[in-house]
């Protein structure tokens, strides 16, 4: 392997976006410190500072005066990491728990991959265990008018999903310079999907390693239907999800086949929420408002 291409720990900066954290966040940061030499915490809680971490020279805290949303907060962290001279960023939210050897394993896989493959890669990601549904996150791919969701197999050490979740993903700064940063107007939800699809339009692929696993919380609760557990999000989160999906459908350079598939999946998701989930009237209100705001491109934070 060409030593010039090797990514080592000193070249990677961890970026964590926090919002109204509790005591469990100390454990999240403690595990991060075992994995990264430098951490940037972008705090989106206007009434809560992360002053307890400011005395640690390995942690750089940015306290925002208002909740700017996940996308803009990630961009602030990325720009600070770039300013400090890092070659790669690892992106996280506050719900991801890392094993002690996470970064070592990820960098080992990344360096081996770059030696063995010539693919143009946008993002490297682990697989994740969803603590809400108690299931492994599925690999997402799509064929003509059909979405394929599959359980990652350990035998297949490398997967090429269409997109991966943001938390736990490693992205080279050079790729961000080429593809661009996260879309701030999305605020939260669909940020990772849009970015991966935008990168794919420029010839990049996402990579997921089954040899590395993190624990993550996706959803507020779970609902079992026909022996399958689904993560359930709050009505407000579903507003953002549906609004942003409609908005992304109208963006250029987004795969048309995916747009058609996802539009039908969204219809099924809408029926699911208003038919099976408690407080269905509230969900109906937020989801339909999301549809409408997506169509008229009313973006950013929802002011109720």
C-alpha beads as a LAMMPS data file, in Angstrom:
LAMMPS data file: protein, C-alpha beads

304 atoms
303 bonds

1 atom types
1 bond types

-500.0 500.0 xlo xhi
-500.0 500.0 ylo yhi
-500.0 500.0 zlo zhi

Masses

1 110.0

Atoms # bond

1 1 1 0.000 0.000 0.000
2 1 1 1.254 3.480 -0.826
3 1 1 1.964 5.103 2.536
4 1 1 0.899 8.469 1.171
5 1 1 -2.671 7.164 0.867
6 1 1 -2.920 5.759 4.385
7 1 1 -5.441 7.533 6.624
8 1 1 -4.356 7.566 10.253
9 1 1 -6.166 8.652 13.400
10 1 1 -4.506 12.084 13.505
11 1 1 -6.075 12.929 10.129
12 1 1 -9.680 12.309 11.239
13 1 1 -11.833 14.688 13.283
14 1 1 -15.026 13.577 14.986
15 1 1 -17.991 15.958 14.758
16 1 1 -20.900 15.506 17.164
17 1 1 -24.080 17.553 16.910
18 1 1 -25.821 17.826 20.278
19 1 1 -29.307 19.000 21.214
20 1 1 -30.740 19.104 24.749
21 1 1 -28.449 16.377 26.044
22 1 1 -28.696 14.566 29.376
23 1 1 -26.180 12.727 31.572
24 1 1 -25.848 9.901 29.029
25 1 1 -24.025 12.314 26.708
26 1 1 -20.975 12.120 28.986
27 1 1 -20.683 8.408 28.171
28 1 1 -21.035 9.187 24.445
29 1 1 -18.157 11.696 24.621
30 1 1 -16.076 9.402 26.840
31 1 1 -16.254 6.679 24.196
32 1 1 -15.513 9.214 21.471
33 1 1 -12.299 10.222 23.280
34 1 1 -11.171 6.589 23.168
35 1 1 -11.537 6.660 19.388
36 1 1 -10.536 10.123 18.193
37 1 1 -7.704 12.532 18.933
38 1 1 -9.929 15.539 18.238
39 1 1 -13.664 16.072 18.739
40 1 1 -15.768 19.039 17.675
41 1 1 -19.093 19.349 19.508
42 1 1 -21.596 21.608 17.752
43 1 1 -24.224 22.386 20.355
44 1 1 -27.679 23.300 19.008
45 1 1 -29.236 23.881 22.448
46 1 1 -29.543 27.643 23.051
47 1 1 -30.385 27.177 26.743
48 1 1 -27.669 24.633 27.429
49 1 1 -23.900 25.066 27.097
50 1 1 -21.378 22.249 26.858
51 1 1 -18.990 24.079 29.225
52 1 1 -18.059 20.861 31.036
53 1 1 -16.081 19.759 27.972
54 1 1 -14.339 23.066 27.235
55 1 1 -11.445 22.373 29.607
56 1 1 -10.414 19.328 27.547
57 1 1 -7.911 20.401 24.868
58 1 1 -8.990 17.529 22.615
59 1 1 -12.566 18.867 22.485
60 1 1 -13.560 21.995 20.592
61 1 1 -17.039 23.226 21.565
62 1 1 -19.171 25.485 19.382
63 1 1 -22.290 26.753 21.180
64 1 1 -24.952 28.014 18.772
65 1 1 -27.276 30.758 19.989
66 1 1 -30.279 29.087 18.340
67 1 1 -31.138 25.604 17.084
68 1 1 -29.759 25.779 13.546
69 1 1 -30.742 22.218 12.683
70 1 1 -28.631 19.130 12.106
71 1 1 -27.508 19.977 8.562
72 1 1 -26.144 23.457 9.308
73 1 1 -24.558 22.239 12.550
74 1 1 -22.764 19.476 10.647
75 1 1 -21.557 22.046 8.108
76 1 1 -20.219 24.280 10.888
77 1 1 -18.303 21.328 12.317
78 1 1 -16.979 20.281 8.898
79 1 1 -15.760 23.802 8.137
80 1 1 -14.003 24.004 11.516
81 1 1 -12.349 20.601 10.940
82 1 1 -11.184 21.747 7.518
83 1 1 -9.841 24.970 9.043
84 1 1 -7.858 22.883 11.537
85 1 1 -6.297 20.886 8.700
86 1 1 -8.049 17.503 8.975
87 1 1 -8.325 15.267 5.893
88 1 1 -11.446 13.372 6.941
89 1 1 -14.430 13.877 9.213
90 1 1 -16.492 11.332 11.124
91 1 1 -20.049 12.573 11.630
92 1 1 -22.251 11.758 14.624
93 1 1 -25.345 12.753 16.490
94 1 1 -25.689 12.280 20.246
95 1 1 -27.479 8.916 20.014
96 1 1 -24.592 6.803 18.721
97 1 1 -22.542 4.695 21.132
98 1 1 -19.139 3.560 19.899
99 1 1 -17.163 0.443 20.833
100 1 1 -13.641 1.129 22.118
101 1 1 -11.929 0.024 18.888
102 1 1 -14.349 1.689 16.471
103 1 1 -12.038 4.167 14.722
104 1 1 -9.166 1.668 14.562
105 1 1 -11.412 -0.848 12.817
106 1 1 -12.947 1.725 10.489
107 1 1 -9.572 3.098 9.406
108 1 1 -8.236 -0.425 8.930
109 1 1 -11.137 -1.222 6.600
110 1 1 -10.871 2.128 4.812
111 1 1 -7.148 1.743 4.154
112 1 1 -7.530 -1.870 2.984
113 1 1 -10.445 -0.893 0.748
114 1 1 -8.523 1.932 -0.911
115 1 1 -5.680 -0.480 -1.631
116 1 1 -7.876 -3.250 -3.090
117 1 1 -10.537 -1.225 -4.932
118 1 1 -10.417 1.680 -7.353
119 1 1 -13.979 2.860 -6.707
120 1 1 -14.754 6.534 -6.300
121 1 1 -16.112 6.586 -2.726
122 1 1 -18.196 9.316 -1.103
123 1 1 -18.638 7.891 2.383
124 1 1 -17.469 4.944 4.499
125 1 1 -19.907 3.677 7.120
126 1 1 -20.311 0.941 9.736
127 1 1 -23.473 -1.089 10.177
128 1 1 -25.626 -0.173 13.151
129 1 1 -27.790 -1.888 15.730
130 1 1 -30.987 0.068 16.377
131 1 1 -31.578 0.101 20.140
132 1 1 -35.241 1.026 19.565
133 1 1 -36.282 -1.868 17.328
134 1 1 -33.479 -4.213 18.469
135 1 1 -32.568 -4.929 14.860
136 1 1 -29.613 -4.397 12.547
137 1 1 -30.013 -1.526 10.087
138 1 1 -30.754 -2.766 6.595
139 1 1 -28.755 -2.134 3.423
140 1 1 -30.745 -0.007 0.972
141 1 1 -30.417 -0.531 -2.783
142 1 1 -32.824 -0.008 -5.638
143 1 1 -33.458 -1.568 -9.011
144 1 1 -35.908 -0.422 -11.669
145 1 1 -39.077 0.637 -9.788
146 1 1 -38.094 -1.553 -6.850
147 1 1 -36.309 -0.938 -3.562
148 1 1 -34.256 -3.791 -2.110
149 1 1 -33.730 -3.884 1.671
150 1 1 -31.356 -6.568 2.905
151 1 1 -29.734 -7.610 6.169
152 1 1 -25.954 -7.035 5.964
153 1 1 -24.151 -10.373 5.873
154 1 1 -20.828 -10.845 7.654
155 1 1 -19.674 -13.091 4.826
156 1 1 -20.024 -10.101 2.511
157 1 1 -17.612 -7.782 4.287
158 1 1 -18.228 -4.830 1.981
159 1 1 -21.607 -3.538 0.823
160 1 1 -22.401 -0.748 -1.615
161 1 1 -25.758 0.660 -0.428
162 1 1 -27.373 3.608 -2.192
163 1 1 -27.113 5.630 0.998
164 1 1 -26.126 5.325 4.662
165 1 1 -27.206 7.164 7.808
166 1 1 -25.118 10.169 8.799
167 1 1 -24.093 9.056 12.278
168 1 1 -20.915 6.992 12.169
169 1 1 -20.007 7.907 8.601
170 1 1 -16.464 8.874 7.546
171 1 1 -16.216 11.384 4.681
172 1 1 -12.998 12.715 3.116
173 1 1 -12.784 16.515 3.058
174 1 1 -11.823 16.300 -0.627
175 1 1 -15.177 14.624 -1.384
176 1 1 -17.077 17.307 0.522
177 1 1 -15.215 19.928 -1.513
178 1 1 -16.391 18.202 -4.703
179 1 1 -19.942 17.160 -3.778
180 1 1 -20.724 20.064 -1.445
181 1 1 -21.902 20.312 2.154
182 1 1 -25.228 19.193 3.640
183 1 1 -28.352 21.087 2.564
184 1 1 -29.079 23.447 5.437
185 1 1 -32.688 24.077 4.375
186 1 1 -33.570 20.453 5.199
187 1 1 -32.924 21.206 8.899
188 1 1 -33.285 17.562 9.964
189 1 1 -34.173 14.286 8.180
190 1 1 -33.348 13.236 4.610
191 1 1 -29.985 15.020 4.925
192 1 1 -27.961 11.821 4.508
193 1 1 -30.182 10.462 1.719
194 1 1 -30.014 13.660 -0.331
195 1 1 -26.242 13.994 0.118
196 1 1 -25.524 10.367 -0.864
197 1 1 -27.784 10.636 -3.930
198 1 1 -26.134 13.915 -4.900
199 1 1 -22.721 12.266 -4.561
200 1 1 -23.933 9.302 -6.655
201 1 1 -24.876 11.713 -9.456
202 1 1 -21.183 12.662 -9.598
203 1 1 -20.048 9.039 -9.843
204 1 1 -19.425 8.288 -6.157
205 1 1 -20.497 5.184 -4.250
206 1 1 -21.235 4.698 -0.556
207 1 1 -19.496 1.844 1.263
208 1 1 -20.602 -0.019 4.393
209 1 1 -18.382 -2.397 6.372
210 1 1 -20.099 -5.309 8.130
211 1 1 -17.006 -5.806 10.306
212 1 1 -17.738 -2.618 12.255
213 1 1 -20.937 -2.086 14.258
214 1 1 -22.211 0.786 16.400
215 1 1 -25.269 1.157 18.620
216 1 1 -27.697 3.828 17.558
217 1 1 -31.198 5.022 18.452
218 1 1 -33.392 5.480 15.382
219 1 1 -36.945 6.370 16.362
220 1 1 -38.729 7.164 19.638
221 1 1 -40.478 3.815 19.972
222 1 1 -41.222 0.712 17.909
223 1 1 -44.373 -0.813 16.449
224 1 1 -44.654 -4.451 15.424
225 1 1 -46.679 -5.308 12.335
226 1 1 -46.672 -8.767 10.732
227 1 1 -43.620 -9.806 12.838
228 1 1 -41.591 -6.779 11.704
229 1 1 -40.624 -3.989 14.116
230 1 1 -40.776 -0.478 12.698
231 1 1 -39.227 2.604 14.318
232 1 1 -41.851 5.213 15.193
233 1 1 -40.978 8.910 15.151
234 1 1 -42.797 11.868 16.682
235 1 1 -45.360 13.805 14.602
236 1 1 -42.888 16.708 14.295
237 1 1 -40.153 14.440 12.931
238 1 1 -42.614 13.007 10.431
239 1 1 -43.432 16.543 9.313
240 1 1 -39.766 17.074 8.460
241 1 1 -39.471 13.643 6.866
242 1 1 -42.403 14.123 4.489
243 1 1 -41.656 17.784 3.785
244 1 1 -38.027 17.083 2.955
245 1 1 -38.804 14.063 0.811
246 1 1 -41.177 16.136 -1.353
247 1 1 -38.576 18.901 -1.569
248 1 1 -35.809 16.472 -2.573
249 1 1 -37.994 15.014 -5.350
250 1 1 -37.811 18.420 -7.021
251 1 1 -34.045 18.759 -6.861
252 1 1 -31.792 18.266 -9.908
253 1 1 -29.277 15.422 -10.148
254 1 1 -31.407 13.107 -7.977
255 1 1 -32.053 9.655 -9.434
256 1 1 -35.516 9.577 -11.089
257 1 1 -35.988 5.871 -10.392
258 1 1 -35.427 6.521 -6.677
259 1 1 -37.908 9.412 -6.703
260 1 1 -40.666 7.169 -8.086
261 1 1 -39.893 4.333 -5.657
262 1 1 -39.726 6.625 -2.631
263 1 1 -42.933 8.468 -3.549
264 1 1 -44.851 5.162 -3.406
265 1 1 -43.099 4.188 -0.169
266 1 1 -44.087 7.536 1.318
267 1 1 -47.717 6.889 0.444
268 1 1 -47.491 3.523 2.227
269 1 1 -45.791 5.197 5.191
270 1 1 -48.559 7.818 5.364
271 1 1 -51.253 5.097 5.402
272 1 1 -49.307 3.207 8.079
273 1 1 -49.080 6.197 10.436
274 1 1 -52.694 7.325 10.107
275 1 1 -54.045 3.775 10.337
276 1 1 -52.027 2.033 13.044
277 1 1 -50.209 4.562 15.225
278 1 1 -51.929 6.271 18.203
279 1 1 -52.642 10.010 17.862
280 1 1 -53.325 9.430 14.169
281 1 1 -55.140 12.776 13.845
282 1 1 -52.027 14.598 14.998
283 1 1 -49.882 12.580 12.598
284 1 1 -52.330 13.364 9.778
285 1 1 -52.038 17.082 10.559
286 1 1 -48.228 17.134 10.619
287 1 1 -47.721 14.853 7.625
288 1 1 -50.144 16.750 5.379
289 1 1 -48.550 20.024 6.472
290 1 1 -45.189 18.509 5.581
291 1 1 -46.444 17.549 2.123
292 1 1 -47.757 21.069 1.559
293 1 1 -44.617 22.858 2.796
294 1 1 -42.465 20.578 0.656
295 1 1 -44.486 21.486 -2.419
296 1 1 -44.288 25.238 -1.774
297 1 1 -40.642 24.925 -0.629
298 1 1 -41.231 26.338 2.836
299 1 1 -38.063 25.005 4.424
300 1 1 -35.906 25.409 7.529
301 1 1 -37.224 25.083 11.061
302 1 1 -40.980 24.731 11.517
303 1 1 -42.291 27.674 13.549
304 1 1 -45.528 26.571 15.206

Bonds

1 1 1 2
2 1 2 3
3 1 3 4
4 1 4 5
5 1 5 6
6 1 6 7
7 1 7 8
8 1 8 9
9 1 9 10
10 1 10 11
11 1 11 12
12 1 12 13
13 1 13 14
14 1 14 15
15 1 15 16
16 1 16 17
17 1 17 18
18 1 18 19
19 1 19 20
20 1 20 21
21 1 21 22
22 1 22 23
23 1 23 24
24 1 24 25
25 1 25 26
26 1 26 27
27 1 27 28
28 1 28 29
29 1 29 30
30 1 30 31
31 1 31 32
32 1 32 33
33 1 33 34
34 1 34 35
35 1 35 36
36 1 36 37
37 1 37 38
38 1 38 39
39 1 39 40
40 1 40 41
41 1 41 42
42 1 42 43
43 1 43 44
44 1 44 45
45 1 45 46
46 1 46 47
47 1 47 48
48 1 48 49
49 1 49 50
50 1 50 51
51 1 51 52
52 1 52 53
53 1 53 54
54 1 54 55
55 1 55 56
56 1 56 57
57 1 57 58
58 1 58 59
59 1 59 60
60 1 60 61
61 1 61 62
62 1 62 63
63 1 63 64
64 1 64 65
65 1 65 66
66 1 66 67
67 1 67 68
68 1 68 69
69 1 69 70
70 1 70 71
71 1 71 72
72 1 72 73
73 1 73 74
74 1 74 75
75 1 75 76
76 1 76 77
77 1 77 78
78 1 78 79
79 1 79 80
80 1 80 81
81 1 81 82
82 1 82 83
83 1 83 84
84 1 84 85
85 1 85 86
86 1 86 87
87 1 87 88
88 1 88 89
89 1 89 90
90 1 90 91
91 1 91 92
92 1 92 93
93 1 93 94
94 1 94 95
95 1 95 96
96 1 96 97
97 1 97 98
98 1 98 99
99 1 99 100
100 1 100 101
101 1 101 102
102 1 102 103
103 1 103 104
104 1 104 105
105 1 105 106
106 1 106 107
107 1 107 108
108 1 108 109
109 1 109 110
110 1 110 111
111 1 111 112
112 1 112 113
113 1 113 114
114 1 114 115
115 1 115 116
116 1 116 117
117 1 117 118
118 1 118 119
119 1 119 120
120 1 120 121
121 1 121 122
122 1 122 123
123 1 123 124
124 1 124 125
125 1 125 126
126 1 126 127
127 1 127 128
128 1 128 129
129 1 129 130
130 1 130 131
131 1 131 132
132 1 132 133
133 1 133 134
134 1 134 135
135 1 135 136
136 1 136 137
137 1 137 138
138 1 138 139
139 1 139 140
140 1 140 141
141 1 141 142
142 1 142 143
143 1 143 144
144 1 144 145
145 1 145 146
146 1 146 147
147 1 147 148
148 1 148 149
149 1 149 150
150 1 150 151
151 1 151 152
152 1 152 153
153 1 153 154
154 1 154 155
155 1 155 156
156 1 156 157
157 1 157 158
158 1 158 159
159 1 159 160
160 1 160 161
161 1 161 162
162 1 162 163
163 1 163 164
164 1 164 165
165 1 165 166
166 1 166 167
167 1 167 168
168 1 168 169
169 1 169 170
170 1 170 171
171 1 171 172
172 1 172 173
173 1 173 174
174 1 174 175
175 1 175 176
176 1 176 177
177 1 177 178
178 1 178 179
179 1 179 180
180 1 180 181
181 1 181 182
182 1 182 183
183 1 183 184
184 1 184 185
185 1 185 186
186 1 186 187
187 1 187 188
188 1 188 189
189 1 189 190
190 1 190 191
191 1 191 192
192 1 192 193
193 1 193 194
194 1 194 195
195 1 195 196
196 1 196 197
197 1 197 198
198 1 198 199
199 1 199 200
200 1 200 201
201 1 201 202
202 1 202 203
203 1 203 204
204 1 204 205
205 1 205 206
206 1 206 207
207 1 207 208
208 1 208 209
209 1 209 210
210 1 210 211
211 1 211 212
212 1 212 213
213 1 213 214
214 1 214 215
215 1 215 216
216 1 216 217
217 1 217 218
218 1 218 219
219 1 219 220
220 1 220 221
221 1 221 222
222 1 222 223
223 1 223 224
224 1 224 225
225 1 225 226
226 1 226 227
227 1 227 228
228 1 228 229
229 1 229 230
230 1 230 231
231 1 231 232
232 1 232 233
233 1 233 234
234 1 234 235
235 1 235 236
236 1 236 237
237 1 237 238
238 1 238 239
239 1 239 240
240 1 240 241
241 1 241 242
242 1 242 243
243 1 243 244
244 1 244 245
245 1 245 246
246 1 246 247
247 1 247 248
248 1 248 249
249 1 249 250
250 1 250 251
251 1 251 252
252 1 252 253
253 1 253 254
254 1 254 255
255 1 255 256
256 1 256 257
257 1 257 258
258 1 258 259
259 1 259 260
260 1 260 261
261 1 261 262
262 1 262 263
263 1 263 264
264 1 264 265
265 1 265 266
266 1 266 267
267 1 267 268
268 1 268 269
269 1 269 270
270 1 270 271
271 1 271 272
272 1 272 273
273 1 273 274
274 1 274 275
275 1 275 276
276 1 276 277
277 1 277 278
278 1 278 279
279 1 279 280
280 1 280 281
281 1 281 282
282 1 282 283
283 1 283 284
284 1 284 285
285 1 285 286
286 1 286 287
287 1 287 288
288 1 288 289
289 1 289 290
290 1 290 291
291 1 291 292
292 1 292 293
293 1 293 294
294 1 294 295
295 1 295 296
296 1 296 297
297 1 297 298
298 1 298 299
299 1 299 300
300 1 300 301
301 1 301 302
302 1 302 303
303 1 303 304
